Amino acid sequence: MRFLHTADWQLGMTRHFLGGEAQPRYSAARRAAVRALGALAAETGAEFVVVAGDVFEHNQLAPREVSQSLEAMRGIGVPVYLLPGNHDPLDAASVYTSALFTAERPDNVIVLDRPGVHEVRPGLELVAAPWSSKFPTTDLVGQVLDGLAADGVTRIVVGHGAVDILVPDKDRASLIALASVESAIARGAVHYVALGDKHSVLDVGSSGRIWYSGSPEVTNFDDVEPKPGHVLVVDVDETASHRPVRVDPRPVGTWRFLSLRRGVDDSRDVADLDINLDLMPDKDRTVIRLGLTGSMTVTDKAALDLCLDRYARLFAALIPWDRHTDIAVMPADGEFDDLGIGGFAASAVQELVSTARSSGEDAEDARAALALLLRLTEGGAA
């Protein structure tokens, strides 16, 4: 038996650093990742899809977002089982019980709206642990595992949340206890555990049967999500008593959120940065968070600003990584001697240079004024 394990679609998600037309393109890419599951299911012969929580970004979605999301799920073509998670719990305002969702839900979409066993077909069951609030007071997965027997039925657990070994806060009531999950696996009561909440592919524990699929489209930078944009193709051999499992991560995402750190001290470093940014493919689907450190002349800093201005227009977003950015700008000796100006203007420039070299409150403004002057005198865009 083969199925697809995915999670954390968070349809309707926005990212604060995406402006203009980039945000609508990103939203469309998240729906496209859902539609891509249809082709993957057909290619692999998957029997069904499980979505382990956070199908939607939240319960208060625009009607258009709900309708477009359901249409994307319709196109998958095989049964799609949705688990409510912490972003879209089954509370009083749940999207899953809204009039729009219930009216437009395709026949192949099934909401795992109660804890416990859901039969897929004779001999195959899903064991669901849906969230009914954003702040559960117990281990929801542990609850549905309690009392399950090893009776020859193939069982797939579908849960959402953090496993206790992955977080420092061990006192959180909602943590999934790894020991209870591994115990259920060891006694043969369940055979695979499909989890959501982590947005990067992750194999938990030592059994090879407990996995986070991650989000099918990136949601955070690569220093936080090392392996986003995947769906898991899961094989369970129902002909063997111990149900061997094989998991194959498949890439489906098309966007990248990259964190870069560079040292910039002179024009050569600026040129190297320019080359590296230029060589990056798919700029319109790439977000760069850039941390820059160094000590530069006003001339080199002006060249850096021009470089960054250009790529900010080409990438989906190019944003500063504030905690890793520290550039000191200081006018070099003779840097403003060849501007071809004299008299009062030359005296004003020298005064700006003196202020820029100081540590006073006006130093930053003086450096900015000098950079603008350089751009104007060199014919650049102000």
C-alpha positions, 0 to 999 in steps of 0.5 A: 500500500502506498500513500502520500504524507503531507502537512502544513499547507497553510493555504492563505499564508502571507509573508510580511517581507513579500510586497507588490505582486510577489505575495499573490504569486507566493499564494498561488505557488502554495496552491500549485504545490497542492495541485502537484500532488495529483500528478505525484499520486498518479505517478506513484500509484498512491492510494490516498493523501493524508494532510497532517494538520494546518491545511489552512493558515487560519479559520478566518479566510476570504471566501475566494481562498477557500474556494480555490483551495478546495478546487486544488484538492479536487484536482488531486483525484484520490481521497484526501484526508485533512486533519485540523491543526493548531492553525485551523482547529475544529473550534466554534469558528472552524473553516471546516464547518463553515457553510462555504466549505461544506457546500463546496467540499469535493467528494474526495476530501474527507475531514478527520473531524473526530479523534480515533479510528477512521476506516479507509478500507477493510484492513486499513485505518487512519488513527486521527488526533485532530485539534479542537482548540489552539491550546490543547491540554493533553497529548492528543496523539497519546490519547488516540493510541491508548488501547489500540491492539495489534489485531492485524489491521494496518494503521496510520496515525495522523497527528500534529504538534511537537514531539517531546524530544524536539523541544526544551519545554518538556512541561507543555501539556500538548507535547507528543510523547515519543515513548508512547508512540514508539510503544504502539509501534513496537507492539504492532498496533500502528505502523506509521505516524504521519506528523505535521507542525515542523515545516522541514522533512524530519525522521523522529526517533529510531524506528523509521516510522515516525515522520514530519513531512514538512510543508510542500512549499517553503515558509521560512529561511533555510537556517530554520527550515533546512529541507522544506518543499517536500511530500513523503511517498510512504510504502507500507508492505501489508503482506508482511506481519510487521508491515515494513515501511519505506519513506521517499521524500519528493520535492514539489516546492518551487520557492526558496527562502535563503539566508546569506552572510557576507563580508564587504570591505571594498569594491572587490567584495561588492563585485563578488556579491554582485556576481553571486546574486546574478548567478542565482536562478529563479530570482522571482521565486527566491527571497534573500535575507542578507547579512553584511558586515565590514568597514567601507568607504563612502564610495564603496558603500554607494556601489553596494547600495546600487547593487542591492537596489538592482537585485531588490527589483529582481528577487521576490524580496531582498531584505536585510538580516538585521542581527547579522548586519553591521557595516561601518562607513568612513570617508577615506582620505582624499575620497572627495578631492576630485569632484571638480567643485570649489568655493562654498560647495567644496567647503560644505563637502569638507564639513560633511566629511569631517562630520561623517568621520565623527561619532556624533548624532549627525554622522550617519546623515553626513555619510548618506549625503556624501553617498548621494553626492557621489551618485549625482556627480557620477551620473547615477540614479539618486 
